[in-house]
Amino acid sequence: MLRSCPQTFHFISMSNSKPDSAMFLEVINHFVPEVLKTMAGLSAVAGKGNPNAPQPSALKGISGSIGLSGRVTGVVFTAFSPDLGQMVAEKIFGGSAGEQDVNDVVAELTNMFTGNLKSMLCDCGYNCTLSIPSVSRGDKITISAKSATISVNNSFAVEGCAEPLIVHVFAVFEN
């Protein structure tokens, strides 16, 4: 029997099968623009996405990360260019934002993106918890998760900034 997880998503899975890469992409493609619009008043458009993103991958700029643990284990990474991070922080704060403010905004947006993914996974029967967010800055931040069976990423064109927001998700389901 076919079923679909809650909300308005189109992915369909067999009642005993696990969510797949397409589901992860669909969820981030839905929630990243929604969160940016709600929090910063900015429109974002999802790129094509990669359901089989390579490992390791390199990020640059300001990167947020949050771990998932439970029936799903993994990590969600975001990468904001310095200009994008600054612009989003200033929109959220309604004025100037220092480096710590930008870090806080990247951490909180990463938390909101990941929290929406977690909620969907829990709704589908894959309960998990989130770690606290962390933020790194650098020109080449290498990310990978060797045991991940899911490795997806996508870029999001955000109005007012030439450089995209990158979201990369690694995940593995418990047996």
PyMOL commands that set and color helices and strands:
alter all, ss='L'
color gray80, all
select helices_A, chain A and resi 21-40+82-93+99-123
alter helices_A, ss='H'
color red, helices_A
select strands_A, chain A and resi 2-3+13-14+44-46+57-70+72-80+128-130+134-143+150-158+165-173
alter strands_A, ss='S'
color yellow, strands_A
deselect
rebuild
show_as cartoon
